[in-house]
Amino acid sequence: MNDTDIKAKQLTRVMLYVHERGSINPMQALNDLGIMRLAARIKDLEKAGIIFEHNWVQDFNRFGEKVRYKEYRLAV
């Protein structure tokens, strides 16, 4: 399987996930889909004409430190 095939499968997985769950964040992408570069896949989808909204989420990591990450959802 070449890189183009892998990317296409990842794009499909992201779209299905967002349709089924309403949103996706980097940790979900890694744990549930095996995708380490969610922002890159979102950018690929946006280049293809799909519009996403995002918001910053503040949380704490396992060490109790504040972290921020983007959560993506399809624009309505």
N, C-alpha and C positions, 0 to 999 in steps of 0.2 A: 504494500500500500504506500503510495507516495504522499508528500506533504499536502498537495491539493486535495486529495481524497480525505485526509485526516481533518483538514480545516473545514471542508464541506460537511462532514459528519458532526463536527463540533458546532457549527452554525445551526444545523438542524436541531441538535440537542438543546441548545440555548433557546431557540424559538419555541420548541415544544414545552420546555420547562416554564417559560414565561407565560405561555397560553394556559397551562395547567394550574400554575401556582400564583400567577399575577405579578410576580417580581422575582429578581435574582440578585444575589450579592456574591462577592468573590469567594467567600467561604463555602457557600452552597455550590457554586460552580466547581470548586475543587473537590469537595466531599461527595457530592451527588453525581457530578458529570465527568470528573477527572480532567477538568479544564483549569489550567493554572493561569492563563492570561485572559480573563474575562473581558477586561477593557479593550483588548485588541479584537476580540470576537465581536463585541458591541460595535466597535468602529467599522469593522468589515460589513456588518449588517446595515449600519447607517449609510455606508457608501452604496449599498444596494437599494437604498431608498426607504428603509424601515426607520421610523422615528421613535426614539426612546426618550423618556423623561428620567431624571435621576434625582435623588436627594441624598444628602450626606447623613449618615447614621453615626451617632456617637455611642460607644460601648466600652467595655473593659475587656482586656485580654486575660489570659489565665494567670498573669502575674499581678493583676489588679491595676494595670496601667490603662489610661484612657487611650482609645484608638478611634479612628474615623475611617469609614469606608463608604463607597457609593453603593446604593441599591438602585437597580434599573427596573423600569416597567415600560410597557408600550404606551406611547402617547395616544391620547384619545381625541 
